[in-house]
């Protein structure tokens, strides 16, 4: 059994016996590896975000929260490379911090052979841009999920600064530029705010009213919108 399969099996074993704990010694015997190997595997799963914790005491061991777990990913080299490229392309987006964290979690559940081959291939792939992009305020990344009205300071292309209350509706990415799409209360309409022109953003704590957003509402003069889907 390779490491990726063992990580998957460890999660499934802990899920099967939950909420009872399993000792590292018993898991090591079951998977025919050393206790130290099991402890390294469990540490990798914890670092990847799997909710595993140790119960102390003579009858203790490792437990898992079955309501918040997914099995670790078993990726082929091509799949791992694709994920690496996709996450790397988000480095200039409002989601760059989450993308970096996600990449670490993917690496944590890859076996060493796949990881080594993926890293070697990824070293040959480069992204060409026009230089560094100023970081957007971190509040932009969670704006859609939180549903809070944002109070932003925004600098337009002419250099004029305004303060606006914005109801987040979505995001549009074009090359290295990312835009927050929102209902602007100052302009009483839908507007696009480029991330690197948002000087500051603060959640007001007010829940934004639910509004629909259609592609035609964006009034895009060129290019074709392509939806990002998990399906």
N, C-alpha and C positions, 0 to 999 in steps of 0.2 A: 504494500500500500504506500503510495507516494504521500508527500506532506499535504498537498491540497485535499486529497481524498480523506486523509486522517483528520484534518481540521473540520471538514464537513461531518465526518462520522462522530467526532467529539461533541459537536454542537447537538447532533441528533441524539446521542447517548444521554447527554445532560438534560435535554428536553424530555426524553422518554421517562426518566426517573424523577423529574422535578415534581414537587419541591424538595425531595430528598437530595442530600449531597452525595457526591462520588469522590473518593479519595484519589490522589494522584497515583498512589501505588496500585490501586485496583485498576485504574484506567491504563496504566503502563502494562500491567499483566494482560489486559484485554487486547491491547493493540500491539503487544509484543515489542515494546520499545522501553527505553529507560525512563525512570521517573523524571529525570532532568529534562528529557525530550518532551514529555507531557507538559511539564511546567513551562517550558519555552513556548510550546504551542498555545497553551492557555493564555499566556502573556500576550502573544501576538493577536489572539482573538479579542482580548480586552482592549488592546491598543486600537483595534479596528472598530471598536464601538459595540461589540457584543457584550450584553450585560451579564457578565460572569463575576462572581465574587467567592471568596473563601470563607467557609464557616469554621471557626476555631473549635478546639476540643477533641476528645478521644473519638467521638463518632462524627466528627466534622469532615469537611471535604469541599469540593467545588459545586456551586449551585448556579442555576441560570434562570433568568426571568423569561418564561415562555411567552409572555404577552408582548414582549418587545424584541423579539429576535428573528433574524433571517439567517438562513444557512450561508456560510461563506461562499464566495464566488469561485467557480472552477473555470478559469479563462484559458483559452488557447493563446498561443503567442500572438497570432493575428488580432484576436480580440483585445488582449492586454495592450498591444501597440496602439490600436485604435482608441482605446480609452485614454491612454497616455497623451496621444495627440490632441484629442478633443478637450481634455482638461487643460492642456498647455495653451490651447487657443483662447481660453477664458482668462488669461493672465492680465488682459487690459479691460476686463469687464468688472461690474460691481460684485461679481461672484468669485473673484480671484482667491480670496481667503478660504472660502468653502471648497473651491476646486483644489487648492493645495492640500487641504485636509483630506479630501476624498482620495486624492492620489496616494497619500500615505497609507490610507486604509486598504486600498487595493493592493499596494505593495506588501502589506502585512500578511495577506492571506494567499500570496502566490508562492509556489514552491521555488526553490533556488534555481533550478534549471530553467524554468520559464522566465523567472525574473532576470537572470543573466542574459538570456537570448533577447528578451524584450529591451533591456537596457542597451545592449550592443546595437540593435536596430534603431532604437530611438536616437542614439548619438549621431546617426547619419541624416536625421530629419531636422530641418531648420525652418523657422517662420521669419519672413521678411516684413519689417515694418519701418516706420519713419522715425523711430526713436521712442524713448519712454513716454508714457502717458501719465499725467498727474493722477494720483489716486482719488477716486470718488469717495465721498463720505460713506462710511460703513452702513449707515442707516438705509441707503438706497437698496442694498442687497435684500434686506428683509421687509422692504416697504409693502410689497404685494402680499406677502404672507401675513404680516401683522394687520393689514387693513386699516392702519391709522392714517389720518390726515397728516401730511408732512408740511412743516414750515421751512421753506428753503430760501437761501440767498443765491441768486442766479445771475451770471454774467453773460449777456447775449453776445452775438458775434461782433457787434459794434463796440463792445467794452462797457456798455451800460449795465449797472447793477440794480436789481429789483428784489424785493422780498415778496414771496407768494405763498399762499396756502394751496396745497395740491393734493387731490384725491388720487392715489395710485391706481392705475388701470392695467398696466402691462409694461413690457420692455420690447425694444427693437434693437437688434444688433446689426451693424453694417461695418464689415471689416474690423478694425480695432476700436471703432466708436460704438458706444452703447448709449441708448436713450431711455429715460424713464418716460412712459406715456401716462399722462394724468389729466384729470379735469382741473384746470387752473381757475381758481376762484377770482383771481385778479382780472383775467381776460374773459371769464365766464364761457369757457369752451375747452375743448381737448387740445393739449399742447404736448410737444416732445421736448424733453430737457436732456441735453447731452451731458453725460456723467462728468466729464472733466471740466464742465462749466458750472457745475453745482459747487458753490463755495462752502456751504454748510447745509445740513439737513437735520431737523429735529422733529421727533414724533410729538404731536400735540396731545396725544391721549384720546382724541376724538375718533370714534369709529366713522369711517367714510360711508356715505350711503351707497347702496349697490347700484352700479351703472353698467350698462352693456357696452362692449367695445367691439365694433365691426371693422374689418379691414378698410372699408370705404370711408370710415370716419377719420382715418389717418391722413387722407389726401396726399398720398405719396406720388410724386410726379414721375419718378423713374424707379426701376428695379421691381422685383417681384417678392412679395412677402411669402416666407415659407414657415409654416408652423413647426414648433418643436413639440414632439409628442412622445409619451412613454409607451405607446402602443406599437 
